[in-house]
């Protein structure tokens, strides 16, 4: 799964989806609760997911 892009609506700090998140430790954020991603992060993640899908389709 590490080869797949982050879910667009995943945590602002680590990219894990809200339903799977709870409390997580991830550098550099350390222990943190799920935080909503910024609009810029969502857009960038969506674009990354599209590029990944095109690459996989070839």
C-alpha positions in Angstrom: 0.0 0.0 0.0 3.0 2.3 0.4 3.2 2.6 -3.4 -0.3 4.1 -3.5 -1.0 7.9 -3.1 -2.4 9.2 0.1 -6.2 9.5 0.3 -7.2 13.1 -0.6 -9.2 13.5 2.6 -6.6 11.8 4.8 -5.1 13.5 7.9 -3.3 16.8 7.3 -0.3 15.5 9.1 0.1 11.9 8.0 -2.5 11.1 5.3 -4.3 8.3 7.1 -8.1 8.3 6.6 -10.2 9.7 9.5 -12.0 6.4 10.1 -8.7 4.5 10.5 -6.8 7.2 12.4 -7.6 7.4 16.2 -4.3 8.6 17.8 -1.2 8.1 15.7 2.5 8.7 16.1 4.2 9.8 12.9 7.3 11.9 12.5 7.6 14.9 12.5 4.1 15.4 14.0 4.5 12.9 16.8 1.3 11.9 18.6 -1.7 13.5 17.1 -5.4 13.3 16.4 -6.8 13.3 12.9 -6.8 16.9 11.4 -8.6 17.9 8.3 -6.4 18.5 5.3 -6.1 21.9 3.7 -7.8 22.6 0.3 -4.3 22.7 -1.2 -3.4 19.3 0.2 -6.7 17.8 -1.1 -6.0 19.1 -4.6 -2.4 18.0 -4.6 -3.4 14.5 -3.4 -6.1 14.2 -6.1 -3.6 15.2 -8.8 -1.1 12.7 -7.4 -3.9 10.0 -7.4 -4.7 10.8 -11.1 -1.1 10.5 -12.1 -0.8 7.2 -10.3 -3.9 5.9 -12.0 -2.6 6.9 -15.4 0.8 5.2 -14.7 -1.0 2.0 -13.5 -3.1 2.0 -16.6 -0.2 1.9 -19.1 
